[in-house]
Amino acid sequence: MKRNVKGFSIVELLTVMSIIVLLLSLLLPGMNMVRRYAKDLTQRSQFHDIEVGQDLFFNDYDEEYVNSSRFDTDDNEYCGAMKLCEAMKGQDGLGFHQDSMLNEDGLSASGEELYPNWGTGLPVYTPAQIRSLRARVKYVDNDKINVTPLSQLYSNVGLFTAADPNEGGGCAVITDVYKKYRNIETMEKVGLPILYYRADGDKLSHNIDDPGPLETIGGLPNENIYNYSDNYDLLNLGLPDEPTFVHPLFKDVADLTYPNEGQSFYKVTRNEKAPSIHQPYNKNTYILIAAGHDGIYGTRDDICNFKK
């Protein structure tokens, strides 16, 4: 007695598998584009939260946005990204202390330590600091705004002396949403710092061909609306896993037209729709820059608060 057995031949199976592979090859690029777009929207949402916080800070502090200069009042390196982080969420992410001088050591005018010592990765608070937590202000009250101490992102913190957790102080930054790297202490994925530059309303220029002198202690002032050196030392740290890397925003080594520090920043932030070539975007407020998917500042996928 014969039994008829029905099934797929090898040729039929290979044909079906080929069709599935072809469909996946067509769908995956589209899915990746959707994921990239969603990530960019999340980054823009983070920028919106920062903008709201900046407006609140503006109203509380004599109609001034957060300072972004390369140095603090004690002439220590404490750049725009770090000042923005402290003003929005504090050096530990638990709020801005209103007695702060926006200095890297986190001290008040009377020498009081306002923020904790980070020790071996966890903040260590004094009794006075614990009592002050209730009075601190979170200008950005959003769990999606990540605050990362610089020493937990880069191994070569360089001139940022307070980035050493044993020295106290902060040097923390707000990191972007792309999370290409890992926190040295916790091994959790983190992004790169959000760069912050505040406009100087007393200046009128945005000169690509003459970026002006690098801000130094007691040096010549920069006559441009934005000072490219506000985040100079931070960009000079390269990448967390490649300290010698040169960001195009720091120095465009591939562009012989703009080969020097500063010129690339003014090229990227120039308002192409303005009647004058010497006008930046956001000439009366501030600029935020995230490194984007590639983790490199100064490339086409950067997310900025002037790009819609």
Buried (B, 14 or more C-beta within 10 A) or exposed (E): EEEEEEEEEEEEEEEEEEEEEEEEEEEEEEEEEEEBEEBBEBBBEBBEBBBBBBEBBBEEEEEEBBBBBBBBEEEBBBBBBBBBBBBBBBBBBBBBBEEBBBBBBBBBEEEBBBBBBBEEEEBEBEEEBEEBEEEBBBBBEBEEBBBBBBBBBBEEBBEBBBBBBEBBBBBBBBBBBBBBBBBBBEEEEBBBBBBBBBBBEEBEBBBBEBBBBBBEEEEEEBBBBBBBBBBBBBBBBBBBEEEEEBBBBBBBEEEEEBEEBBBBBBBBBBBEEEEEEBBBBBBEBBBBBBBBBEBBBBBEBBBBBBEE
